Amino acid sequence: MKKRLIQITLVFLLITIAVPVLSETKNSSKLLEKIKSLDSTIQLIKLNYEKNINTRKMIAGSNTAVAMEPSDQIYMLATSLELVSYELSKTVEDIEKSSNKNSPSVGHGKIKISAYTQQQYYRETGINEESDFISKRARFILKGTLNQYTKLKIQTEFAGSPKLLDATLIIAPNQNWSLTADQFKPPFGADFLKSSSALPFVNRFMANKLGTNRDIGAMITFQKSLNPSMKLKLLSGFFNGAGINQGDINNDKNLVGRAELHFKKI
């Protein structure tokens, strides 16, 4: 009866340690912490056993066989669990290394809602003198990640006539490749690709009108670090060419490509 009671107690201890591993760990780092905790408990059991067996040998004498006790069974079980713990930790580390080689470029389950407005005052002098405050931009933005591979962005404009600016879905199977679809900014120009909230002035440069506007289409992006201080980015897409919130008016498509080299500041 005593043997069975001690074995049940040990099994309950192991379940107490193992249940949080299955229910609370959300990533490999936490799982490894739990495995280390289990390994520490196993090492403590083995250390106490070794002290106990030495004491028993001293009492029984060096030439006398030591009778098996429940603690011996606990030691054998702990030794087996030590091997299992080691193999499990190695498996988790190998999985983590392989996933990091081609890990998704986005997280998951995070949606951000934001808004901003830009007001402008102008004054005209002369015969028809006038002045006015106008809302240059009043935008509502919803963006985030649907899962570990998919990002979403929706942006609307309420200054003047309300309209849809961006309705973008980005699928990124890994860190290097991504597919962007629906209505967004084609990869053309420099000032145009900047967010209006990041511009030094409310108005964009006049040369911006020589380029394109938001359009409906699809684009493939490839990006890769060439070395620690340099990153290559290639973008290529097909677009209707009809402009924002417009269906295609013919069977032709606009092909837009862009190559970028990003240098890290030293």
Helices and strands as residue ranges (DSSP letters): H 2-23, H 28-60, H 70-101, E 110-124, E 130-147, E 150-157, E 163-171, E 177-184, G 196-198, G 206-210, E 215-227, E 230-239, E 254-263
